[in-house]
Amino acid sequence: MTETEQHPPFDLIADAAAAGIQRPAVSVLLVNRRGELLLVRRAVTTLLGGLWELPGGGVEPGEGVLDTGRRELQEETGITGARFTAYLGFHDYTNARGVLAREFVFAAVVDHEPDVGLSPEHDAHQWVLPAELPDRLADHERDLIARHAAQPKPYPGYQPLPAYLASIPAAPMWGAIFFTTVTGEAVLLRSTNPLKGLQYAGGDVEFTDLTPLHAAVRETWEETGIRLIPASELLPLVATVVEQPRAGWGMKVGLVFSGGILTPAQLAAIRLNPDEHDEVVTVNEAGLKQLDDPHAHDLTLAVLDALRTGAPAYVVR
């Protein structure tokens, strides 16, 4: 189930390549607080001149899709400092050159009215409400806008999705992978932050993660070098954790998935991220009960019990 490789387990670009996509690209659905979205018009000297579109462009070699979105937004409009708030999915299509393309879409919001400085690819821009879209706009972008940036409703306080997402907690969920040794000990990582103590491989769900399981798999790769496939039949849920508000955080929900057993060779092959963890610790139940941090060991004892019984734990802490 586990192996170490040189590529992250859930990579949007690698996933596109495996699907036969020849040109990955990114578009940005940028809205302001009035619910208007930014469109740019292709210059008449370019392919599809006169077509209105969302800011965006092709992914460069070695570039992540979120980095592409930020770069293209700056290059095509001069806008920096926009808050990217959600990954909205992708659309596959054959472009004007006959190339199979995949357009990844991110939502973003600006709190002020930024100056727009167009690149030579575009000759005009407009901030427009979804109900007032221009005629010359690709159908897939028109559909995307209809789904995610609806016309503001007549009641006070309504915000389109990208703006609303910027107003709620950034990380209300987390995902983690729990491993054991061949002798049944828990495998934990010691945080470089003494206040965090022993942890599982995992972290907060980011908006490029499809599910908390994908977040757990991604974080496990980043923190240990262990590659996993984000499939629930391979990584079953063993605990749901409700975190009560503390240390400045609002309520959070965490999901713990079983990564199975690590052999001594797999344990030895773990490569820690030195910015986050400095030691791999294996500990049995007796050792867990002696830890000074009940916040950590109570969850681990519950997870071990869930593995024995086959009934996922529900933990409030």
Secondary structure as UniProt FT lines:
FT   STRAND          3..4
FT   HELIX           12..18
FT   TURN            19..20
FT   STRAND          23..31
FT   TURN            33..34
FT   STRAND          37..42
FT   TURN            44..45
FT   TURN            47..50
FT   STRAND          52..53
FT   STRAND          56..58
FT   TURN            61..62
FT   HELIX           65..77
FT   STRAND          83..94
FT   TURN            96..97
FT   STRAND          100..109
FT   TURN            120..121
FT   STRAND          122..128
FT   HELIX           130..132
FT   HELIX           139..148
FT   TURN            156..157
FT   HELIX           161..165
FT   TURN            166..167
FT   STRAND          173..181
FT   TURN            182..183
FT   STRAND          186..191
FT   TURN            194..196
FT   STRAND          198..199
FT   STRAND          201..204
FT   TURN            207..208
FT   HELIX           212..224
FT   STRAND          226..227
FT   TURN            232..234
FT   STRAND          237..243
FT   TURN            247..248
FT   STRAND          252..262
FT   HELIX           264..268
FT   TURN            274..276
FT   STRAND          277..283
FT   HELIX           285..289
FT   HELIX           294..309
FT   STRAND          313..316
//
